[in-house]
Amino acid sequence: MPPGLSPEGMARNVCGLCHVFPTPDLLDRATWKKETLPRMMIRMGLAPESVDAHPEAALLKATGKFPAQPIIPMSVFDQIESYYLSHAPAKPLPQDAREEIDVGLKGFEVVRPPLRRRPAAVTMVRINEADHRLYVGDATARVLEYFSPAGEFLGGLQVSNAPVALAETPQGLFVSMVGDFYPSERRNGALVQFVRAGGLLEKKRVLLDQLPRTVDAAFADFNGDGKPDFALCMFGNVAGRFSWFENLGNDDYREHVLLDKPGAVKCVVRDFNGDNRPDIAVLVAQDTEALLIYENQGGGAFKSREVFRQHPLYGHTGFEVIDFNGDGRPDFLVTNGDNGEYPSPLKKYHGIRVYQNQGNDDYPVSFFYPLNGAFKAVARDFDQDGDLDIAAISFFPDYESAPEESFVYLENVGKGKYKAATFRECISGRWLSMDVGDLDGDGDLDIALGSYIRGPSKTPEFLRKDWEQSGSSFLILRNRLR
């Protein structure tokens, strides 16, 4: 530690070793004291007894992320703690002002399926436009089921894990299985391949298992040998990684680690630099909190570049690649709103952002919509008026003051303005998953929502009771445009 540093200087020096420096105003004083700073102590090797007392102590120690000896003196930590507690606000900073969200979603009809599971624990919804089916994965029942556009049950099969993402390829359906929904070092994640037979799904095989919590896969021929490879987000917890797997033939794959850190949320394959090779964009949460592009150099080699990086409290949850302003360059629609790692207040910086591609690796934020607990956003022309609207869900909305933000539809009314609305039954579930597509084949885009009601963080008692007794496992918002 350089001599003569102020408490702020010590904080910047120490915290900057692992991630972007978090300023004190990002959390209220009580949360810094009770939750965040004690976790820093553990990572600094100053509270080994906390690791020893954890139910997964052996697994945590095996990650090598918890020093057996202090890496800073306790006197330094005391000054860092003093800096944060003396500069943090007494209450969380409020969200930026936004227009009221109208209750009443014109143009959409709510379809409530007759089948519901108790408790609702849907971790995946996926619209299949070709077959006009909705795939639904349930973590508690451990099933992968499919439904008609009217929500009627068509079939499904039992699985041994919690389905969280689905990729469709000519070789079949590839489902990412998270293993443990809540943070864990147990390696129960898997990637499973399914095939259709006679209109039904049949389990094909487990492609990979014993993985850190696995949340997404994307397929392409990355090394140009004519065989389909895939990239895999192994979110993990303290330990995790992001890799691409080379198809060696005969059901054999070789892993190539691209990022040996936890937190990979989602990956998208696209030719981002125009060289006709498939590149990979990946959003990473946890300490990294960044969007990275891995540019394909040919022959299976990749070079990374950073689109943006944020502080470790940001809580990234999802993204999609879309040309938001019609200039032919891929932009990024990104959500951050994860608030479930430990008891934490609402955060001013949670919401929906568009990082607009200006070329030359310049991606300024061109749009921000404040949304507590934002978990996913999709930009499409839902009303077919020639511009992009946005559908978004929140898994951690402000249920006390703004429960209507659990689902928000932002209608593009031109000149960079959006009109926000939601449907009346928006709080009939706790929306963890969402997908968009033409489910009923009528030429317009429908929306599917999946509810996971026993998630982390407190919710009002009346809502919990309603979800348990009568809440739907999933809903379909049928677009009535056509």
N, C-alpha and C positions, 0 to 999 in steps of 0.2 A: 504494500500500500504506500503510495507516495506520501512523504511527510507534509504536514501542514494543511491537509485537506479539511474543508468544512464538512459538516454532516451531509449537506447536499452533495458535495463532491464525493464523499465516501459512498453514498447511495448510487450515484451515477457510475462510479468506478466498479462497484461490486455487482449491481444489478445488470449492468451492461455486459458482464461476462457471458451471460446466458441468453439474453433477449433484449429487445428494445426497452429502453428505460421507461418505466411507468411513472407518470407524474402523480403527486399526492391527490389531486382533485378527481382522479378516476374512480375513487371509492370514498365512502364516508369514513369518519374516524373509527367508529365502532367496528366496521368490517375489517379495516386494516389491522386493528388490534386483536380481534378475536379469531379471525380466519386467515387473512393473507400473510401477515408477518410471521405467525407461528409456522406456516408451511415453508416460508423462506428459511426459518431456523433449521428445519429438518433437512432441507437441501444443502445447507451450509455445514452440516455435520454437528450442529449445536444441540440437537435433541434426539439422540439415537434411541432413547427410551420410547419415543413415539412410534418409531419404526418397529421396535421389538413388540409393542403392544398391538400392532395391526394384525388382523386375521390372516393376511397374506404376507406376513413378515419375511418368510424365506424367499418367496417369489420377488418381493420388492428388493431385498438385498442382492438377489441374483442379477438384477438389472445393472448393478454397478453405479446407480445414480445417487446413492445415499452414502456419503463419506463416513468411514468409521471414525475418523478424527476430524475435529473442526478445521475448516479451511480459512476461516477468519477468526480473529479474537472476539470474545464476547463483548469486549469494550467497543469494538467497531460496530457490531450489530446493535448495541444499545444506542449509539449515536444515529445509526440509520433509522431505527425505530422512533427515536425522538424527532427526527426530521419529518417523517411521514405523519406522526400523530399531531405535531404542531402545525402542519400545513394543510392537512386534510380538512374538508368541510365537515361540519357537524351533521349535516344531512346530505344525501345524494343530490348532485346537481340535476335539475329537471331537464326533461327532453325539450328540444326546440318546439315552438308552437306549430301546430298544424290545424288545418280545417277539420271540422267535425266530420266523423264518419257517419254517413246516412245509413239508417237501417231500412232495408228494402232494396233488393238486388234486381233491377230491371233486366229482362232478357234471359233470366235463368230460372229454372224450376228445380226445386229440391226433391230428389228421389231418395227415399229412405228405404233401404232393403229390408225384407221381412226377416232375414236371418241376422241375429246378433249373438255375439259371444260375451260371456261374463267372466272376468272383466274384459272390457275392450282393451286389447293389447296389440293393435295393428302397427307393425313396424315397416310396412311397405304397401303401397298401391301402385299399380302400373297398368296403363291403358294399352291394350293391343288393338290397333286400328284395323289390321288385316282380318282378324277373326271376330272383331267387335266383342271383346271380352275385357273384363277387368280382373287382373290378378291381385290377390290380397294375401299378404303374409302376416301371420299372427304369432307373436313371440311366446305367449303363454300356452296356447293350444298346440304350438309347433306344427302348423299346417300351412300349406300353400294351396289356396283355393281360387276358383275363377267363377265370375258372375256375368250375367247378361247385362245389357244397357239398362234394363229395368230393375237391376239388383237381384235378379233371381239366381239362386245357387245352381251351378251347372256341374261342378265336380271339384276334385282336388285330391291331395294326398298328404299323408303324414310325413313330416320331416323330423330330423333329430336336432334341429337347431332353430335359431330365430332369423328368418329371411328379412333382409333390409334393402337389397337392391337387385335388379334384374336386368340382364343384357341379352338382347335377342340377336342371334347370328344364324347363318345357314346351317350350322352344326347343332343348333338347338338353343335352349334357354339356359343361361348361366346365372345362378343365383348366389349372391354374396351372403354369407351367414355370419352374424356378428359374434355368436357364442354367448357372451354375457352382455346384456343391455347396459347394466351399470358398470362403472369403471372397475376393471379387474386386470390382473396380470396373467390370469389363466389363459392358456392358449387353446380355446375352444372354437376359434373361427375356422371357416371353411369356404371353399368355392365348389359348388355342386352343379353338375350338368344334367338337364332334363331334356327329353325328347317327347314329341307328340306322337300318339298312336291312336288312330281311330277317333280323333277329336279330343282325346283325353291326354293328360300328362302322365308320363311314366318316368320313374327315377332311373336315370342312366348310370351315373357313377359319381363318386366323390373325386373331384379333380385334385384338390389340395385340402389338407386338414391340419389340425394342431398349429393353427396360425394365431398371431395376435388378433384382437377383435377386428374382423374384416368387414368393410362397409361398401366397397364399390369396385367394379372391374370394367375395363374398356378394351376392346379387341381391335387388332390391326396386324398387318405383316410388317413388323418393325425393322427386320433385317433384310428384307427383300428376297427371301428364299422361297416364297410361294406358300408358306404355311402360316396359319393364323396364330399369332402370339397374343399376349394380353398384359395390360398394366393392372396392378392390384393395390388398392388402398388398404393397408393394415393399420388402422387407426391406433390400436393398442390402448395403452394407458400411460404408464411411465415409459414403457418400452413399446416400440412399434416401428414400422418402416413403410416405404413406398418403393415398389420394385416393378420391373417388367420381367415376364417369364417367356423364355425362348422355347418355341415348339421344336423339339428334337425328333418328332415322329414317334409312332408306337406308344402313344399316351405318356410320353416322357417330356418333362419340362426342366429347363435350367433357369434358376433365378439370378437376376442381375439387379442388385440393390442400387437405386438411384438416390434415395434419401434415407439415411439410417437414423431417423427421428420419428417419434410418434405424432399422430394428429392428422394424417392424410384423410380428408373428408370425402372428396370426390375428384375424379379425373375425367378429362374429355380429350379425345383424340381429334386432331385437326392439323392441317398444314398451315402453320402460323407464319412461316417465313417465305412461302411461295416457291420452295425448291422441289415440290412434288414428293416429299417424304412425309410420313405421318409423325407429327410431333405430339407431345402430351402436355396439357395444362393440368396442374393439380393444386387444389386449395388445401392448405395445411393449417390446422388449429393448434391447440396446446401452447407450448412456449413459442413456437415459430410464428404462427399467425401471419402467413404469407401466401401469395399466389405465385407459383413458379411455373415457368415454361421450360420443358426439356426438349431442346431442338435436336432432331435426328440428324446425326452426322454421316449416316450410312454404315452398313456393316454391323449394326447393333450398338453403335456408340452414340451417346447423347451428351449435349452440353447444356447446362442450366443457365437461365437468366431470370431475374426477379422482376415481376410486374409491380408488386408493392409488398410492404411488410409493416405490420402494426404491433402495438404493445401486447403483452401476454394476457391482458384481461379482455381483449376484444371479443373473443368467443365466436369465431367464424363457424358458419353452419352449412353453407351451400353456395353454389354459383352455377351460372350457365354462360355459354359463349353465344353471343348474338350481335348482329350488326344493328346497333340501337339507333343510329342516326342515318343509315342508308348510304354511307360513304364507301362501302365495299371493304372496310377493315373490321376485323373481329373485335368487339368490345366485350366487357365482362359485367354481368349483372350479379351482384354479390350480396349475401345476407350475413349479418352477424347478430347473434342474440342468445348464445348459449349461457344459461344462468343456473346450471344444475350441478356444478361440481361441488359446491358447498353453499350454505345459506348466504345469499348475496342480494343486495338491493337492486332495484331497477337502475338501468344505466343510460346515461344521456347519449352515448355514442352507438347504441344498438339501432339497427335499421337496415334499410335497403339502399344500396349504392350502385351507380353505373360508373365504371372506370372506362373512360372513352379513349379509344386508341387514336393518338395523334401522329403515330409513326415515330421512328427513332427512339423506341422504348419509352415513350412518354404516355402515361395513362392517368391524366388528372380526373378527379371525381366531377362528373358533369351533372349528376342528379343524386339527391339524398332525400329519403323519406324516413322520418323517425318512426320506429316501430319497436316497442319493447318486446324482447324475446324473439325477434325475427328468425325464422327457421328455414324458409324456402321462398323463393320468388321466381315466377316464370313470366316472361314478356312475350305476348302473342297479340295478334289483331283479332280479338274475340268478337268485336262488333263489325268487322270487315269494312271499316271506313278508311282504310289505308294507312293507319298508324298503329304503333304498338301500345297496348294496354298491359297492365301488370296484375297478376293474381299472386297473393302472398298469404302465408300462414305464420302464426306465432305459437310456439310451444310454451312460452313464458310471458303471456300478455299481462297487462295490469288489470287483473280481474276485479280489483276494488273500484278503480276509477274509469277504466276504459275496456270492459270485457269484449266490446265489439271489435277490438283489434285482433282477436284470435284468427279471423279471416278478413282480409281486406282486398277489395277489387278497385284498382286505380284505373279509371277510364281516362284515356288520353283525350283531352278536349282542345289540344292544339297550343302552340306557342309555349311549350314546356310546362303546361298546366295539366293537373290531374284532378279528377273528382272522385273522392273516396266513398265507397259504399260497402255494405256487408249484407248477408241474409239474416232474417229474423232468428233462425235457429242456430246461429253461429256458435253459441256456447253449449250446444247439445253434445259436444265432444271436445277432447283436448287434442288438437291437430298436430301430429308429429310428421305425417307424410302427405304428399300431394303429387298428383300427376295431371297432365293436360293432354288431350287428344280428342279426335273425332270418334267417340266410343260407339255411337249409334249409326254412324255412316251416313248422316244427312248433310254433310258438307260444312258443318261449323264445329267449333271446339268446345268440348265439355271438360269438366273439372271433377276429379275424384279426391276425396279427403279421407285420411285414415286416422283413427283416434287411439291414443295410448293414455289411459286415464290415471295410471298409478305412477306417473313420472315424478321426478324429484321436484322439490319446492312446494310451499304451502299453497293450497287453493281454498276458496270459501267452502264451508261445510255443506251449504245447500247445493252447490254444484257437484261436490263429490257424491252426495246421496243421489242426485238426479242421474249422474253418469252411471252409477252402479245399478240403479233400478230400471232406467229406461233409455239410457244413452245408446246411440247407434255405434257399431264398430266402425262403420264407414258410411259416407254419404256421397251421392253423385249430384253435381250441379249441372243439370242438362241445359245446354244452350238452346234457347227457343228461337234463335234468329231464323232458322229454316224449318 
